[in-house]
Amino acid sequence: MKFKLDENFGSRIRILFQNQGFDVKTVFEQNLQGCPDQRLYEACINEKRCLVTLDLDFADITRFPSAKTCGIVVIRIPRHQSYNLLEKMINQFLQTLSTMSVENNLWIVEPNRIRIHETDIDDNDEIKRL
């Protein structure tokens, strides 16, 4: 699986993904920092990468339909965060990923839980929101 880490994440988080054997690119290395959300969304679709972000705007399925993507993962950290908590939440996500696919779905990762907004495509290729 391929991931794109939004500009909120540093090299230590990238290493967590790489240590699990994932192909990971960052917004910084592709000079996409500060770009409009729509451009980042489209870049992830074109590159077939799952976006991992702290930006809650990407949880809006009307603006950023996950059915068109390899997945969108929004890490929702509490107001008074620590790096240790962020790392724990990323590891929680990666562990869940070993048993479930994020492709075409929106995952909201919170401390000690992951909410999954699944998108089904029926026989007529119509998208159904659950």
N, C-alpha and C positions, 0 to 999 in steps of 0.2 A: 504494500500500500504506500501511496505517496502523499506527503503532507506539505502544506505551506503554513509556516508560523507567522502570525501577524507581528507588527512592530512592537507589541507589548512584551515580547519574549526575548530573552537573551540567549547567549551561547550555552549556558548550563541546561536550559530546557531543551535546546536542540540536541544536546548530547544524550539526554534521556531517550529521545526518539531513536537516535542513531544506535544507541546501545541495544535497542530492541530489534535492530536490523531494518528500520524504516528508511526510505528515501525521503529526505526532508530538505526543503528550501526555505529561506526566510525572505520576508518582504525587503529587508535591508540589502541582502546580497543581490536582489533583482531590481534594486532602485525603485521600489514601489511605495516606500514610506511616505505618508502624507497624501497618497493618491485618494481619489474619491472611492467610497465603498463599492460602487457599481463596477468600477474598473478592476478592483481587487477580486470581486466576485467572478467577473468574466475571465480574468486571468486564471483563476483556480479551475473553472470549467474547461478552458482551452488546454490547460496543462494536465488535466485529470488528476488534480490534487485536492485532498480534503483540507479545508481551511480550519485552523485552530486559532481562536481569537478570544480576547477579553471584551471586545466591542459588542454590547448588547443589541446594537442595531441589526446585526446579522441574525438575531432570533426572530425577526419579522419575516414570516414566511410569505407575506404578500409582496414584499420588496425583493426578497432573496429566496425563491422557492428551492428547497433542498432537493426536490425530485430531479433537477437538472444537474446536480453536482455529485461529486464523489463523497459528499458529506460536509456538514458544517458543524463544528464543535465550538460552543460558547462556554468558556470557563467563567463561572460566576462566583467570584471570590467575595468574601465579606468585606465590609468597609475598612476594618482595621486588619489588614492582611500581613502575613509574613511570608518570606520566601519558602520556608519549610512547609507551610500550608499549601502554597501554590504547587510545590513539587509533589506533595502528597496527592493533590487533586489530579495532577497530570498522570501520576502512577496509577491512580484509581481508574482513570480513563483508559490507559494503555492495558491494564489488566482486563477490563471489561471488553475491550476490543478483541482480545484473544478468544472470546466466546460469542461475540455478536458483530455484525457488520454495520458500519456507520454509513455505508454508501447509500445515497439518495435520501438520507435522513438528517434531521437536526437533533443534536444531542446538547442538552444543557447540563453541564457538570457543576454540581454544587458539593459542598462538604458532605461526605458520606452518602451521596445519592446522585444518580444520573437520570434525568428526565429525557425520554426519547419521543420525539415527534416523528412518527413513521409516515411515509408516503407510499401508498400502494398505487400501482398502475394496473388497471383491469385489462381485459381482452381487447377493448376498444382503444387502448392507449390513453384513456382518460385518467387524469390524476385525481385521486381521492385523498382528502386530508382526514386523518384520524384524530 
